[in-house]
Amino acid sequence: MPFRIIPGVTAGLAGLAYAGIPATTRDTNQALIFATGHLAAEADGGLDWATLGSVDAPIVLYMGLTNLAPIAAKLIAAGRAPTTPVAIVTNATLPEQATLESTLENIVAASAAAAVAAPAIIVIGNIVSLRADLLPWQQR
């Protein structure tokens, strides 16, 4: 099968930018974690959720919708505050892009109520709270 590689910007950064969520700021974080949420429910593999939950850096998850409930539970169990802001950005950079904001403890119910569907990027951390201040500037 013929193919070509076209360099570009990862959906994790583009999705955040289009949703008005900064990847890093001096006042909130100096690091950002990109990870997959696809293996989150598997007992014998995947990420070290205990470590990810104990680190204060925001997390951007690819392919995490299916395992959103175990991801949220594991992060809270590892020390992330249940009130940690979370955003799900669907169809990033497309005309039908949508952003759902909630908290770590409520994101599963909120995403079910909103019938959120893939493709989606999940952002967990205080950078999500900055969206309210930055989005009006982006819409100018």
C-alpha positions, 0 to 999 in steps of 0.5 A: 500500500503506498503511503507518505508521511506529512509532518504536522502538529499532533492532535493533542496540541492542535485540539487543545489550541483550538479549544482555547486550552494552553498546553503550558503556562508559567502559573499552572504547569511546566510539563505536559504528559501525552499518553494513551487511554486505550489500555487503561482497563487491562490489568496486566499492561498499560500505563502506571496510573498510580504515578500519573495520578500522583504527578501534578502535570496535566495529562492529554489522553488519546483513545481514552473514551472507552476507558474513561471510567477506569482512568478517572477512578485510577487517577483519583485513587492515586491522589488526583483531586476529584475536582480536577478540571477535565475537558473532552475535545471531539473532532478537534480542528474540524468545523464540528469540533465540540468541547465538554468540560467537567471534573474528574469525578463527574466526567464519566456521567457528563460525557454519557449525558452528552453522548460524546463520541470519538475521535476525542482528546481528553485533557486532565488538569488545571490548564482546562480552567484557563479556557474560560479566560482564553477562548474569548481572545481566540474568537476575535 
